[in-house]
Amino acid sequence: MIGRIMKLEEIGFYTLCDKRAEEISETSPMWRCEMILTDKCNFSCSYCRKMSPVCQGVMVAETAIHRTNLWAREGLKHIRYSGGEPTLHPDIVKIVKNAKDKGIEKIAISTNGSASHE
């Protein structure tokens, strides 16, 4: 809508750190989200925001997969993995492959592009 700033929840966008994302419903479907996999980063950029205590550490892969599977059944179409540097997560390939296998249409990774993966 032009001329109006919309709240992210008005367009069905939540992060895993948002407790409301754990209680999606028919009246508040979640079709896109950002999953913060880790607060770890291999850079020390001065502009980068400090993570909320709820988002600190590394998310267990099984938690990421469980949430993705639940949300995919509820209609999730787009997911963005972020952090810190999400490619530093030890199971990033497994997590992304699961999202693809569950039919997520758009999978994005917010990365600084410096990590090398085989």
C-alpha positions as CSV (number, residue, x, y, z in Angstrom):
1,M,0.0,0.0,0.0
2,I,1.5,3.3,-1.0
3,G,1.9,6.0,1.6
4,R,1.6,3.6,4.6
5,I,4.3,1.8,6.5
6,M,3.1,-1.7,7.2
7,K,4.2,-3.8,10.2
8,L,6.0,-7.0,9.3
9,E,3.3,-9.1,10.9
10,E,0.7,-7.5,8.6
11,I,2.3,-9.2,5.7
12,G,2.9,-12.5,7.4
13,F,6.6,-12.0,8.1
14,Y,8.0,-13.3,11.4
15,T,11.4,-14.5,12.7
16,L,12.0,-17.6,14.7
17,C,12.8,-15.2,17.6
18,D,9.3,-13.9,17.4
19,K,7.2,-16.0,19.8
20,R,4.1,-15.3,17.7
21,A,5.7,-17.4,14.9
22,E,5.3,-20.4,17.1
23,E,1.6,-19.9,17.2
24,I,0.6,-19.4,13.6
25,S,-3.1,-19.7,12.8
26,E,-5.7,-19.5,10.0
27,T,-6.2,-15.8,10.8
28,S,-2.5,-15.1,10.8
29,P,-0.8,-17.4,8.2
30,M,2.9,-17.3,7.9
31,W,4.0,-17.5,4.3
32,R,7.5,-16.0,4.7
33,C,10.0,-15.8,7.5
34,E,13.6,-15.2,8.5
35,M,15.3,-17.9,10.5
36,I,18.3,-16.7,12.5
37,L,20.6,-19.8,12.6
38,T,23.5,-18.3,14.6
39,D,24.8,-15.1,16.0
40,K,28.4,-16.2,15.1
41,C,30.2,-14.2,12.4
42,N,33.7,-14.2,10.9
43,F,33.7,-10.4,10.5
44,S,33.6,-7.6,13.1
45,C,31.6,-5.0,11.3
46,S,30.9,-1.9,13.4
47,Y,27.4,-1.4,11.9
48,C,26.2,-4.9,12.6
49,R,23.4,-5.1,15.3
50,K,23.9,-7.0,18.5
51,M,21.6,-10.0,18.7
52,S,18.7,-10.2,21.1
53,P,19.5,-12.7,23.9
54,V,16.8,-15.0,22.5
55,C,18.7,-15.3,19.2
56,Q,22.2,-15.8,20.6
57,G,24.1,-19.0,20.1
58,V,23.6,-21.6,17.4
59,M,20.2,-23.1,16.6
60,V,20.1,-26.9,16.8
61,A,19.6,-28.2,13.2
62,E,16.7,-30.4,14.4
63,T,14.9,-27.3,15.7
64,A,15.4,-25.5,12.4
65,I,14.2,-28.5,10.4
66,H,11.2,-29.1,12.7
67,R,10.0,-25.5,12.5
68,T,10.5,-25.5,8.7
69,N,8.5,-28.7,8.3
70,L,5.7,-27.3,10.5
71,W,5.6,-24.0,8.7
72,A,5.7,-25.6,5.3
73,R,2.6,-27.7,6.1
74,E,1.0,-24.4,7.1
75,G,1.8,-22.7,3.8
76,L,5.3,-21.2,4.2
77,K,6.6,-20.3,0.7
78,H,9.7,-18.1,1.4
79,I,12.4,-18.5,4.0
80,R,15.6,-16.4,4.6
81,Y,18.4,-17.8,6.7
82,S,20.4,-15.2,8.5
83,G,22.5,-14.5,11.5
84,G,25.4,-13.6,12.2
85,E,26.8,-15.5,9.3
86,P,24.4,-18.4,8.6
87,T,27.0,-20.3,6.4
88,L,29.0,-20.8,9.6
89,H,26.2,-23.1,10.9
90,P,27.6,-26.6,10.9
91,D,24.4,-28.0,9.3
92,I,23.6,-25.2,6.9
93,V,23.5,-27.6,3.9
94,K,21.2,-30.1,5.7
95,I,18.9,-27.3,6.8
96,V,18.7,-25.7,3.3
97,K,18.2,-29.1,1.6
98,N,15.3,-29.9,4.0
99,A,13.6,-26.6,3.1
100,K,13.9,-27.4,-0.6
101,D,12.6,-31.0,-0.1
102,K,9.6,-29.6,1.8
103,G,8.6,-27.4,-1.2
104,I,9.7,-24.0,0.0
105,E,9.6,-21.9,-3.2
106,K,12.1,-19.2,-2.3
107,I,15.2,-19.9,-0.1
108,A,17.5,-17.0,0.6
109,I,20.7,-16.8,2.6
110,S,21.9,-13.5,4.0
111,T,25.7,-14.0,3.8
112,N,28.9,-12.0,3.6
113,G,30.1,-14.6,1.1
114,S,33.4,-15.2,2.7
115,A,33.0,-18.8,3.9
116,S,34.1,-21.6,1.7
117,H,32.0,-24.8,1.5
118,E,32.8,-27.9,-0.5
